[in-house]
Amino acid sequence: MTSARTPCSFTSRGTATCLFALAARLAVAAIAMLFPTGARAAQPAGPAPLLVDVDSDGIADSLAVEIGYDAASPRTGRVFVVSGATGQTLYVIEGSEPNDRFGHSVRIATVQEAGPVELLVAAPGAAGGLGRIDFFSAASGVQMRSISAPQGARIGMAFDVIADQDGDGWRELIVEGAVEGNPWQARTFVFSGRTGALLATRAATLGGLRGHAEAGGRAKVAANCADKVSSTAQK
């Protein structure tokens, strides 16, 4: 269950009771990691890779993204993970579709409480441009599950992992996207980290959450939540 210190949560029946509790944390989080094209090599050239221990050997491993390695498909991406202990490539995960922008943003997180470390990779160009977020084992690179865009929406430009909102022991994903309209309308979606089900939709971007946080912090966020969040979860 959500702790008493968390001012915004969802009830066990999925009804949104207030704005997302971790808006202030999201305000200072790095939301997207878009790496420029690197040279095709065992470990891509370019910016310093993300360092994280994916195989739990106590030594930080290198995780880097390369988008545009294929001249015939310049927006296709892949993720490299290289052992910090041996320098050997642990695995390479390639996007499943041409120009899917696989790796546009990535996260390493323990989504399930006391569960395995997972690698989460967004591909906003997947599914014909609707977007998708894939979950992989951080230790092996094996795909575990995916989150797809809700009907009439697009996702994948930015996302983060937040606290458990529905009491199932799994952390959730907050994802920036848009819904069909003229013009398209910005939305922030909350998805179950366990099932990928859509829990709630808010008519704002992650940048909007940053604005709330900067204007008054968590107290202001909580005070203004009641009319800002609409639940789409089934009761």
C-alpha positions in Angstrom: 0.0 0.0 0.0 1.1 3.6 -0.5 2.8 5.0 2.5 1.2 7.7 4.7 3.8 10.2 3.5 2.6 9.9 -0.1 0.1 12.6 -0.6 -1.2 11.4 -4.0 -2.3 7.9 -4.8 -4.9 5.7 -6.3 -7.4 3.6 -4.3 -7.4 -0.2 -4.6 -10.3 0.1 -7.0 -8.4 2.3 -9.3 -10.1 5.7 -8.7 -7.7 8.6 -8.8 -7.8 10.5 -5.6 -5.1 13.1 -6.3 -2.2 14.1 -8.4 0.8 11.9 -8.8 2.8 11.8 -5.5 6.2 11.9 -7.1 5.8 15.0 -9.2 8.5 16.8 -7.3 10.9 13.9 -7.9 10.0 13.9 -11.6 10.7 17.6 -11.8 14.4 17.0 -11.2 14.7 13.6 -12.9 16.4 13.2 -16.3 13.4 12.2 -18.4 14.8 11.2 -21.7 18.2 10.0 -22.9 18.7 10.6 -26.6 22.2 9.7 -27.7 23.5 10.9 -31.1 24.6 8.4 -33.7 27.8 6.6 -32.8 30.3 4.6 -34.8 29.5 1.0 -35.3 31.7 -0.8 -32.8 31.5 -3.3 -29.9 30.6 -0.3 -27.7 29.2 2.7 -29.5 31.2 5.9 -29.7 29.8 9.2 -28.5 28.8 10.4 -25.0 30.0 8.5 -21.9 27.6 5.5 -21.4 25.4 5.0 -18.4 27.2 3.0 -15.7 25.1 0.5 -13.7 25.6 -2.9 -12.3 23.2 -5.0 -14.4 24.6 -8.5 -13.6 24.9 -8.0 -9.8 28.6 -8.7 -9.6 29.3 -5.6 -7.7 31.1 -3.9 -10.6 29.4 -1.2 -12.7 28.7 -2.2 -16.3 28.3 0.1 -19.3 24.9 0.7 -20.9 24.8 2.8 -24.1 22.4 3.5 -26.9 23.1 3.9 -30.6 20.4 5.3 -32.9 21.1 5.5 -36.6 23.7 2.7 -36.9 22.0 1.5 -40.1 22.2 4.0 -42.9 19.2 2.3 -44.6 17.1 2.9 -41.4 18.5 6.0 -39.8 16.2 6.0 -36.8 16.6 2.4 -35.8 18.2 2.0 -32.4 19.9 -0.6 -30.2 21.2 -0.9 -26.7 24.6 -2.2 -25.7 25.5 -3.6 -22.3 29.2 -4.3 -21.7 30.7 -6.0 -18.6 32.6 -3.7 -16.3 34.6 -6.7 -15.0 35.7 -8.3 -18.3 35.0 -5.7 -21.0 33.0 -8.3 -22.9 29.7 -7.4 -24.4 27.0 -9.0 -22.3 24.3 -8.5 -24.8 22.9 -6.2 -27.5 19.2 -5.5 -27.9 18.1 -4.2 -31.3 14.9 -2.5 -32.1 12.2 -4.7 -33.7 11.1 -2.3 -36.4 12.8 0.0 -38.9 13.0 3.6 -37.6 11.5 2.7 -34.2 13.9 5.0 -32.3 14.5 2.1 -29.9 16.5 3.5 -26.9 15.1 7.1 -27.1 14.8 6.9 -23.3 15.9 4.1 -21.0 15.6 3.2 -17.3 17.1 0.7 -15.0 14.7 -0.2 -12.1 13.4 -2.9 -9.8 9.8 -2.7 -10.9 8.6 -5.6 -8.7 9.2 -5.2 -5.0 12.2 -7.5 -4.1 12.2 -8.6 -7.8 14.9 -8.6 -10.5 16.5 -5.5 -11.9 14.9 -4.6 -15.2 16.0 -2.6 -18.2 13.1 -0.5 -19.6 13.5 0.9 -23.2 11.2 3.2 -25.0 10.7 3.1 -28.7 8.4 6.0 -29.7 8.6 5.1 -33.4 7.4 1.5 -32.9 4.0 0.2 -33.9 3.7 2.5 -36.8 4.6 5.5 -34.7 2.2 4.8 -31.8 5.2 3.9 -29.5 6.0 1.1 -27.1 8.0 0.5 -23.9 9.7 -2.8 -23.6 10.9 -4.5 -20.3 14.0 -6.7 -20.4 15.9 -8.6 -17.8 18.9 -6.4 -17.0 21.0 -9.5 -16.3 20.3 -11.3 -19.6 18.6 -8.9 -22.0 15.7 -11.3 -22.4 12.4 -9.5 -23.1 9.8 -9.9 -20.3 6.8 -7.8 -21.4 5.8 -4.6 -23.1 3.5 -1.6 -22.7 1.6 -0.4 -25.8 -0.1 2.9 -26.5 -3.7 3.2 -25.5 -6.2 3.4 -28.4 -6.0 6.7 -30.1 -2.8 7.7 -28.3 1.0 7.8 -28.8 3.6 7.2 -26.2 7.4 6.7 -25.7 9.0 10.1 -25.9 9.6 10.2 -22.1 8.8 8.0 -19.1 9.8 7.3 -15.5 9.2 4.7 -12.8 7.1 5.8 -9.8 5.9 4.3 -6.5 3.3 1.5 -6.4 -0.1 3.2 -6.9 -2.5 0.3 -6.7 -1.1 -1.8 -3.8 0.0 -4.8 -5.9 3.7 -4.6 -4.8 4.9 -3.4 -8.3 6.0 0.1 -9.2 4.2 1.9 -12.0 5.2 3.8 -15.1 4.4 7.4 -15.8 4.6 8.1 -19.5 4.4 11.2 -21.5 2.3 11.0 -24.7 -0.6 12.5 -26.6 -4.1 11.6 -27.8 -5.7 12.2 -31.1 -7.1 15.6 -31.8 -6.7 18.6 -34.0 -4.1 19.4 -32.8 -3.0 16.3 -30.8 -3.5 16.9 -27.1 -0.7 16.2 -24.6 -1.4 13.6 -22.0 0.5 11.8 -19.2 -0.4 8.2 -18.7 0.1 5.9 -15.6 0.5 2.3 -16.5 0.7 -0.8 -14.2 4.2 -2.0 -13.9 2.9 -5.5 -13.5 0.3 -5.9 -16.2 0.9 -2.9 -18.4 -2.8 -1.9 -17.9 -3.6 1.8 -18.2 -4.4 3.1 -14.6 -5.0 6.8 -15.2 -4.6 9.7 -17.6 -3.8 13.3 -16.8 -4.2 16.2 -19.2 -0.7 17.5 -18.9 2.9 16.7 -19.8 5.7 15.7 -17.6 6.8 19.3 -18.1 3.5 20.4 -16.6 4.3 18.4 -13.5 7.6 20.2 -13.3 5.7 23.5 -13.3 3.4 22.5 -10.5 6.4 21.4 -8.4 8.4 24.6 -9.0 5.3 26.7 -8.2 4.8 25.3 -4.7 6.2 21.8 -4.3 4.3 18.7 -3.2 1.8 20.6 -1.0 0.6 22.6 -4.0 0.6 19.5 -6.2 -1.7 17.7 -3.8 -4.0 20.7 -3.3 -4.6 21.0 -7.0 -5.0 17.3 -7.8 -8.7 16.7 -7.5 -9.8 18.2 -10.8 -6.6 17.3 -12.7 -6.6 13.5 -12.8 -9.1 11.2 -14.4 -9.0 7.5 -13.9 -9.4 5.1 -16.8 -8.9 2.0 -14.7 -11.8 -0.5 -14.5 -13.5 -0.8 -11.1 
